[in-house]
Amino acid sequence: MNDSIQNSFIQTSLDWIKQNYLKIIFVFLLLSSIFGWILYQSYIQEKNSKEASILFDEFNSLLNNENIDFEKLNSIEEETKENYPDQIYSILMNLEISELNFNSNNFEGSLDKLREAYLDLEKKGDEVSFLRDLSRLKYSLLLISQSELNEAIEVLSKDFIFFNELKYEFLGDAQMESLNILEAKKNYQIALDISSSEIHKELIKIKLSTIKN
């Protein structure tokens, strides 16, 4: 009886396979293609990461030279961004070039590079939230120093995950420069309320004390 049932099951399975073998082959090929594509993408991602990392190491080695070759630094950054746009290395390079330009009193060049890094980080979203929020602060400070106050306020009005106490302090700075005293005072007070640093609180109190009621 058991042999009869087993033989019947085997025959039924074979009949089903004969009737559906094309579907079985299609599903097998589909799954093979999907897994193959995943493995290929993983390989490409790892390969790109290694190659971009090599360029980043070359970039950093140039920073140790006594005379900074800005042309070469910019060339490496552009090559990295063009060939490996999914990597973060070109953004880190732009942040560094911006700092170098600032220290060389090339404020326009510094602002251009910082703006490029800021925009690239905004596209990446919350996956790079710490670096993105940091770039917003650096970018807004430079905008304020160049009296581009409306753009600075727009940047600082975004939702931050990190550095909120600095966000509101810098918003207060931008509003003060814009002569919007009430908004400046409001933002300074928010910064004061949420700051966990006593030193930072004292600095904000100094700024508040300069505002005439």
CYANA upper distance limits for C-alpha pairs under 8 A (distance plus 0.5 A):
  1 MET  CA      5 ILE  CA      6.76
  2 ASN  CA      6 GLN  CA      6.58
  3 ASP  CA      7 ASN  CA      6.49
  4 SER  CA      8 SER  CA      6.57
  5 ILE  CA      9 PHE  CA      6.66
  6 GLN  CA     10 ILE  CA      6.71
  7 ASN  CA     11 GLN  CA      6.61
  8 SER  CA     12 THR  CA      6.58
  9 PHE  CA     13 SER  CA      6.62
 10 ILE  CA     14 LEU  CA      6.65
 11 GLN  CA     15 ASP  CA      6.61
 12 THR  CA     16 TRP  CA      6.67
 13 SER  CA     17 ILE  CA      6.67
 14 LEU  CA     18 LYS  CA      6.66
 15 ASP  CA     19 GLN  CA      6.77
 16 TRP  CA     20 ASN  CA      6.58
 17 ILE  CA     21 TYR  CA      5.69
 17 ILE  CA     24 ILE  CA      8.42
 20 ASN  CA     24 ILE  CA      6.80
 21 TYR  CA     25 ILE  CA      6.62
 22 LEU  CA     26 PHE  CA      6.63
 23 LYS  CA     27 VAL  CA      6.63
 24 ILE  CA     28 PHE  CA      6.62
 25 ILE  CA     29 LEU  CA      6.59
 26 PHE  CA     30 LEU  CA      6.53
 27 VAL  CA     31 LEU  CA      6.60
 28 PHE  CA     32 SER  CA      6.56
 29 LEU  CA     33 SER  CA      6.55
 30 LEU  CA     34 ILE  CA      6.75
 31 LEU  CA     35 PHE  CA      6.66
 32 SER  CA     36 GLY  CA      6.36
 33 SER  CA     37 TRP  CA      6.47
 34 ILE  CA     38 ILE  CA      6.75
 35 PHE  CA     39 LEU  CA      6.70
 36 GLY  CA     40 TYR  CA      6.56
 37 TRP  CA     41 GLN  CA      6.56
 38 ILE  CA     42 SER  CA      6.67
 39 LEU  CA     43 TYR  CA      6.68
 40 TYR  CA     44 ILE  CA      6.69
 41 GLN  CA     45 GLN  CA      6.52
 42 SER  CA     46 GLU  CA      6.71
 43 TYR  CA     47 LYS  CA      6.57
 44 ILE  CA     48 ASN  CA      6.48
 45 GLN  CA     49 SER  CA      6.57
 46 GLU  CA     50 LYS  CA      6.77
 47 LYS  CA     51 GLU  CA      6.79
 48 ASN  CA     52 ALA  CA      6.44
 48 ASN  CA     84 TYR  CA      6.92
 48 ASN  CA     87 GLN  CA      8.44
 49 SER  CA     53 SER  CA      6.48
 49 SER  CA     84 TYR  CA      8.43
 49 SER  CA     87 GLN  CA      7.29
 50 LYS  CA     54 ILE  CA      6.85
 51 GLU  CA     55 LEU  CA      7.10
 52 ALA  CA     56 PHE  CA      6.72
 52 ALA  CA     80 THR  CA      6.77
 52 ALA  CA     84 TYR  CA      7.07
 52 ALA  CA     87 GLN  CA      7.81
 52 ALA  CA     89 TYR  CA      7.33
 53 SER  CA     57 ASP  CA      6.69
 53 SER  CA     89 TYR  CA      7.81
 54 ILE  CA     58 GLU  CA      6.82
 55 LEU  CA     59 PHE  CA      6.62
 55 LEU  CA     76 ILE  CA      7.32
 55 LEU  CA     80 THR  CA      7.52
 56 PHE  CA     60 ASN  CA      6.71
 56 PHE  CA     89 TYR  CA      6.89
 56 PHE  CA     93 MET  CA      8.13
 57 ASP  CA     61 SER  CA      6.67
 58 GLU  CA     62 LEU  CA      7.05
 59 PHE  CA     63 LEU  CA      7.35
 59 PHE  CA     73 LEU  CA      6.72
 59 PHE  CA     76 ILE  CA      7.20
 59 PHE  CA     93 MET  CA      8.12
 60 ASN  CA     64 ASN  CA      7.62
 61 SER  CA     65 ASN  CA      7.90
 62 LEU  CA     68 ILE  CA      7.42
 62 LEU  CA     69 ASP  CA      7.88
 62 LEU  CA     73 LEU  CA      7.98
 63 LEU  CA     68 ILE  CA      6.90
 69 ASP  CA     73 LEU  CA      6.83
 70 PHE  CA     74 ASN  CA      6.53
 70 PHE  CA     97 ILE  CA      8.34
 71 GLU  CA     75 SER  CA      6.61
 72 LYS  CA     76 ILE  CA      6.74
 73 LEU  CA     77 GLU  CA      6.75
 73 LEU  CA     97 ILE  CA      8.07
 74 ASN  CA     78 GLU  CA      6.60
 74 ASN  CA     97 ILE  CA      8.33
 75 SER  CA     79 GLU  CA      6.66
 76 ILE  CA     80 THR  CA      6.59
 77 GLU  CA     81 LYS  CA      6.67
 77 GLU  CA     90 SER  CA      5.76
 77 GLU  CA     93 MET  CA      6.59
 77 GLU  CA     94 ASN  CA      7.60
 78 GLU  CA     82 GLU  CA      6.53
 78 GLU  CA     90 SER  CA      7.90
 79 GLU  CA     83 ASN  CA      6.55
 80 THR  CA     84 TYR  CA      5.94
 80 THR  CA     85 PRO  CA      7.67
 80 THR  CA     89 TYR  CA      7.72
 80 THR  CA     90 SER  CA      6.19
 81 LYS  CA     85 PRO  CA      5.32
 81 LYS  CA     87 GLN  CA      8.41
 81 LYS  CA     89 TYR  CA      8.45
 81 LYS  CA     90 SER  CA      5.86
 85 PRO  CA     90 SER  CA      8.37
 88 ILE  CA     92 LEU  CA      7.05
 89 TYR  CA     93 MET  CA      6.71
 90 SER  CA     94 ASN  CA      6.71
 91 ILE  CA     95 LEU  CA      6.82
 91 ILE  CA    116 GLU  CA      8.42
 91 ILE  CA    117 ALA  CA      5.54
 91 ILE  CA    120 ASP  CA      7.53
 91 ILE  CA    121 LEU  CA      8.03
 92 LEU  CA     96 GLU  CA      6.85
 92 LEU  CA    117 ALA  CA      8.12
 93 MET  CA     97 ILE  CA      6.63
 94 ASN  CA     98 SER  CA      6.44
 94 ASN  CA    113 LYS  CA      5.93
 94 ASN  CA    114 LEU  CA      7.03
 94 ASN  CA    116 GLU  CA      7.85
 94 ASN  CA    117 ALA  CA      6.36
 95 LEU  CA     99 GLU  CA      6.85
 95 LEU  CA    113 LYS  CA      7.33
 95 LEU  CA    114 LEU  CA      6.39
 95 LEU  CA    117 ALA  CA      6.87
 96 GLU  CA    100 LEU  CA      6.78
 97 ILE  CA    101 ASN  CA      6.61
 97 ILE  CA    110 SER  CA      7.69
 97 ILE  CA    113 LYS  CA      7.35
 98 SER  CA    102 PHE  CA      6.64
 98 SER  CA    109 GLY  CA      7.42
 98 SER  CA    110 SER  CA      4.57
 98 SER  CA    111 LEU  CA      7.29
 98 SER  CA    112 ASP  CA      8.18
 98 SER  CA    113 LYS  CA      5.70
 98 SER  CA    114 LEU  CA      6.10
 99 GLU  CA    103 ASN  CA      6.72
 99 GLU  CA    110 SER  CA      7.02
100 LEU  CA    104 SER  CA      6.74
100 LEU  CA    110 SER  CA      8.05
101 ASN  CA    105 ASN  CA      6.79
101 ASN  CA    106 ASN  CA      5.40
101 ASN  CA    107 PHE  CA      7.04
101 ASN  CA    109 GLY  CA      6.57
101 ASN  CA    110 SER  CA      5.42
102 PHE  CA    106 ASN  CA      5.90
102 PHE  CA    107 PHE  CA      5.80
102 PHE  CA    109 GLY  CA      8.23
102 PHE  CA    110 SER  CA      5.80
106 ASN  CA    110 SER  CA      6.64
107 PHE  CA    111 LEU  CA      6.52
108 GLU  CA    112 ASP  CA      6.75
109 GLY  CA    113 LYS  CA      6.83
110 SER  CA    114 LEU  CA      6.58
111 LEU  CA    115 ARG  CA      6.41
111 LEU  CA    139 TYR  CA      7.78
111 LEU  CA    142 LEU  CA      7.22
111 LEU  CA    143 LEU  CA      8.09
112 ASP  CA    116 GLU  CA      6.80
113 LYS  CA    117 ALA  CA      6.82
114 LEU  CA    118 TYR  CA      6.50
114 LEU  CA    135 SER  CA      8.01
114 LEU  CA    138 LYS  CA      8.39
114 LEU  CA    139 TYR  CA      6.62
115 ARG  CA    119 LEU  CA      6.61
115 ARG  CA    139 TYR  CA      7.20
116 GLU  CA    120 ASP  CA      6.73
117 ALA  CA    121 LEU  CA      6.67
117 ALA  CA    135 SER  CA      7.97
118 TYR  CA    122 GLU  CA      6.70
118 TYR  CA    132 ARG  CA      7.30
118 TYR  CA    135 SER  CA      6.17
118 TYR  CA    136 ARG  CA      7.01
118 TYR  CA    139 TYR  CA      7.72
119 LEU  CA    123 LYS  CA      6.97
120 ASP  CA    124 LYS  CA      7.20
121 LEU  CA    125 GLY  CA      7.12
121 LEU  CA    128 VAL  CA      7.47
121 LEU  CA    131 LEU  CA      8.11
121 LEU  CA    132 ARG  CA      5.82
122 GLU  CA    132 ARG  CA      7.04
124 LYS  CA    128 VAL  CA      7.09
125 GLY  CA    129 SER  CA      7.07
125 GLY  CA    132 ARG  CA      8.23
126 ASP  CA    132 ARG  CA      8.48
128 VAL  CA    132 ARG  CA      6.34
129 SER  CA    133 ASP  CA      6.41
129 SER  CA    161 ILE  CA      7.24
129 SER  CA    162 PHE  CA      8.12
130 PHE  CA    134 LEU  CA      6.71
130 PHE  CA    161 ILE  CA      7.91
130 PHE  CA    162 PHE  CA      6.77
131 LEU  CA    135 SER  CA      6.59
132 ARG  CA    136 ARG  CA      6.80
133 ASP  CA    137 LEU  CA      6.96
133 ASP  CA    160 PHE  CA      6.67
133 ASP  CA    161 ILE  CA      7.70
133 ASP  CA    162 PHE  CA      6.81
133 ASP  CA    163 PHE  CA      7.71
134 LEU  CA    138 LYS  CA      6.88
134 LEU  CA    162 PHE  CA      8.46
134 LEU  CA    163 PHE  CA      8.12
135 SER  CA    139 TYR  CA      6.32
136 ARG  CA    140 SER  CA      6.41
136 ARG  CA    155 VAL  CA      6.90
136 ARG  CA    156 LEU  CA      7.47
137 LEU  CA    141 LEU  CA      6.66
137 LEU  CA    156 LEU  CA      7.91
137 LEU  CA    166 LEU  CA      8.16
137 LEU  CA    167 LYS  CA      7.32
137 LEU  CA    170 PHE  CA      8.31
138 LYS  CA    142 LEU  CA      6.86
139 TYR  CA    143 LEU  CA      6.67
139 TYR  CA    152 ALA  CA      8.17
140 SER  CA    144 ILE  CA      6.59
140 SER  CA    151 GLU  CA      8.27
140 SER  CA    152 ALA  CA      5.13
140 SER  CA    153 ILE  CA      8.08
140 SER  CA    155 VAL  CA      7.04
140 SER  CA    156 LEU  CA      7.39
140 SER  CA    170 PHE  CA      8.23
141 LEU  CA    145 SER  CA      6.74
141 LEU  CA    152 ALA  CA      7.96
141 LEU  CA    170 PHE  CA      7.76
142 LEU  CA    146 GLN  CA      6.78
143 LEU  CA    147 SER  CA      6.65
143 LEU  CA    148 GLU  CA      5.47
143 LEU  CA    149 LEU  CA      7.00
143 LEU  CA    151 GLU  CA      7.72
143 LEU  CA    152 ALA  CA      6.11
144 ILE  CA    148 GLU  CA      6.17
144 ILE  CA    149 LEU  CA      5.99
144 ILE  CA    152 ALA  CA      6.74
144 ILE  CA    174 ALA  CA      6.72
144 ILE  CA    177 GLU  CA      8.45
147 SER  CA    177 GLU  CA      8.44
148 GLU  CA    152 ALA  CA      6.90
149 LEU  CA    153 ILE  CA      6.63
149 LEU  CA    174 ALA  CA      6.44
149 LEU  CA    175 GLN  CA      8.46
149 LEU  CA    177 GLU  CA      7.96
149 LEU  CA    178 SER  CA      7.36
150 ASN  CA    154 GLU  CA      6.71
151 GLU  CA    155 VAL  CA      6.70
152 ALA  CA    156 LEU  CA      6.72
152 ALA  CA    171 LEU  CA      8.47
152 ALA  CA    174 ALA  CA      7.44
153 ILE  CA    157 SER  CA      6.48
153 ILE  CA    171 LEU  CA      6.69
153 ILE  CA    174 ALA  CA      6.94
153 ILE  CA    175 GLN  CA      8.22
154 GLU  CA    158 LYS  CA      7.55
156 LEU  CA    167 LYS  CA      6.51
156 LEU  CA    168 TYR  CA      8.21
156 LEU  CA    170 PHE  CA      8.08
156 LEU  CA    171 LEU  CA      6.71
157 SER  CA    171 LEU  CA      8.32
160 PHE  CA    164 ASN  CA      6.68
160 PHE  CA    167 LYS  CA      8.29
163 PHE  CA    167 LYS  CA      6.68
164 ASN  CA    168 TYR  CA      6.79
164 ASN  CA    191 ALA  CA      7.98
164 ASN  CA    194 ILE  CA      8.44
165 GLU  CA    169 GLU  CA      6.79
165 GLU  CA    190 ILE  CA      8.05
165 GLU  CA    191 ALA  CA      5.03
165 GLU  CA    192 LEU  CA      7.84
165 GLU  CA    194 ILE  CA      6.51
165 GLU  CA    195 SER  CA      5.87
166 LEU  CA    170 PHE  CA      6.49
166 LEU  CA    191 ALA  CA      7.34
167 LYS  CA    171 LEU  CA      6.61
167 LYS  CA    191 ALA  CA      8.26
168 TYR  CA    172 GLY  CA      6.63
168 TYR  CA    187 ASN  CA      5.61
168 TYR  CA    188 TYR  CA      6.79
168 TYR  CA    190 ILE  CA      7.05
168 TYR  CA    191 ALA  CA      5.68
169 GLU  CA    173 ASP  CA      6.86
169 GLU  CA    187 ASN  CA      6.80
169 GLU  CA    188 TYR  CA      5.78
169 GLU  CA    191 ALA  CA      6.02
169 GLU  CA    204 ILE  CA      7.80
170 PHE  CA    174 ALA  CA      6.68
171 LEU  CA    175 GLN  CA      6.61
171 LEU  CA    184 ALA  CA      7.49
171 LEU  CA    187 ASN  CA      6.86
171 LEU  CA    188 TYR  CA      8.43
172 GLY  CA    176 MET  CA      6.54
172 GLY  CA    183 GLU  CA      7.43
172 GLY  CA    184 ALA  CA      4.48
172 GLY  CA    185 LYS  CA      7.11
172 GLY  CA    186 LYS  CA      8.05
172 GLY  CA    187 ASN  CA      5.58
172 GLY  CA    188 TYR  CA      5.93
173 ASP  CA    177 GLU  CA      6.81
173 ASP  CA    184 ALA  CA      7.20
174 ALA  CA    178 SER  CA      6.71
174 ALA  CA    184 ALA  CA      8.09
175 GLN  CA    179 LEU  CA      6.58
175 GLN  CA    180 ASN  CA      5.53
175 GLN  CA    181 ILE  CA      7.13
175 GLN  CA    183 GLU  CA      6.79
175 GLN  CA    184 ALA  CA      5.40
176 MET  CA    180 ASN  CA      6.22
176 MET  CA    181 ILE  CA      6.21
176 MET  CA    184 ALA  CA      5.98
180 ASN  CA    184 ALA  CA      6.71
181 ILE  CA    185 LYS  CA      6.62
181 ILE  CA    211 ILE  CA      7.94
182 LEU  CA    186 LYS  CA      6.69
183 GLU  CA    187 ASN  CA      6.67
184 ALA  CA    188 TYR  CA      6.62
185 LYS  CA    189 GLN  CA      6.64
185 LYS  CA    208 LEU  CA      7.04
185 LYS  CA    211 ILE  CA      7.89
186 LYS  CA    190 ILE  CA      6.90
187 ASN  CA    191 ALA  CA      6.70
188 TYR  CA    192 LEU  CA      6.63
188 TYR  CA    204 ILE  CA      6.94
188 TYR  CA    207 LYS  CA      8.24
188 TYR  CA    208 LEU  CA      7.28
189 GLN  CA    193 ASP  CA      6.64
189 GLN  CA    208 LEU  CA      8.37
190 ILE  CA    194 ILE  CA      6.82
191 ALA  CA    195 SER  CA      6.38
191 ALA  CA    204 ILE  CA      8.04
192 LEU  CA    201 LYS  CA      5.99
192 LEU  CA    204 ILE  CA      6.78
192 LEU  CA    205 LYS  CA      8.00
195 SER  CA    200 HIS  CA      7.51
195 SER  CA    201 LYS  CA      6.99
196 SER  CA    200 HIS  CA      8.41
196 SER  CA    201 LYS  CA      8.33
197 SER  CA    201 LYS  CA      6.69
198 GLU  CA    202 GLU  CA      6.78
199 ILE  CA    203 LEU  CA      6.96
200 HIS  CA    204 ILE  CA      6.84
201 LYS  CA    205 LYS  CA      6.64
202 GLU  CA    206 ILE  CA      6.81
203 LEU  CA    207 LYS  CA      7.07
204 ILE  CA    208 LEU  CA      6.70
205 LYS  CA    209 SER  CA      6.52
206 ILE  CA    210 THR  CA      7.14
207 LYS  CA    211 ILE  CA      7.63
